[in-house]
Amino acid sequence: MGFFIGRDREARRAYGFDEVAIVPGNVTSNPEEVDVTTKIGNINLEIPFLASAMDGVVDVNFAIAMGKLGGLAVLNLDGVQTRYENPAAVLDKIASASPEEATALVQDVYKEPIKTKLIAERVKQIKAAGVKAAVSCIPANAEEFGRIAQDAGADLFYAQGTVVTAKHIATKYTPVNLANFCQKTMKIPVIIGNVVSYQAALELMETGCVAVGVGVGPGAACTSRGVLGIGVPQVTSTVDCAAARDFYFKKTGKYVPIITDGGMNSGGDICKAFASGADAVMVGSAFARTEEAPGRGYHWGMATPHHNLPRGTRVRVGVTGSLEEILYGPARLDDGTQNLVGALRTCMGTVGAMSIKEMQTAELIIAPDIKSEGKLFQRAQRIGMCK
């Protein structure tokens, strides 16, 4: 339902994670018996978690660790891992910069050209450990980098930008034909994103991609919403894109999963993403806090190094535990940022959902005060849910 925000100007109300809550079910189930597996293309995942293709989150070692724990990490082919033979020194420099220096330093670091030989090398390093290799780059580089990654043995490719649509207008360059890319150029599954609307998601599904990324600007290190004024809160965008997925399935018989990407700060947010219709979630800041992450406790947006209009920043997230602790516990913090799989399983148990598909049908209510109701002492002491 729309609301008039001025004369003849209508706007629709949209909702984010902090504005809704999941209603417990009439039937409950044992959290240890629920099925949290999901499938992206021909890749079966033990847990429905992808690690964001961000340089402070994923490198070769992190991708291997994530794969061995049942999830999937996506390596950024536009980042430092393919620009530098030894990115460790560069990452140290970014982590040690002052807040005032950080953006300019990141811009300078990313002026180093991408070395295509490193694309193949990184993919082979991940594959040598016996886990799936997933990689990402912007659509402008997708045809060149996609072929290289595919030939090196990559299992999944993500053509990813702040906003990616099936139709792109340009006269100064030739836009990539996403349908040709998915159906002819690439022999491995292709994810495309990101989008936030029903129609845009539906048109991407028609290209032949195996999944669609959902989310514009919600990430902890992203500033697109402030710089460009764009974005749709993640609950509404996930619901809308899930509706496109379901319509496309009815129309074609082909199920194209949606991946809610960004904006999830806790296990509760992740549970709400699935209740909104997600098939998987892509998480950045929670994984940037792991001991295995290459960012040394720092995290920066993918558009931070843009030479003309940065749309990201470097944020300090700290290091709070190992990747295994963040995913499976035991949780050592009380803020919902650890044991994310355990939180999902427990939530599914309370709504009686035995699978991710059943979790997508959980009842949601509008509840903007849900996190603060009755939490006077937590709020006063800035602990628990009120940090």
Summary of the structure (lengths in Angstrom):
residues: 387
radius of gyration: 20.2
end to end distance: 33.8
largest distance: 61.5
contacts: 1377
relative contact order: 0.17
helix: 38%
strand: 18%
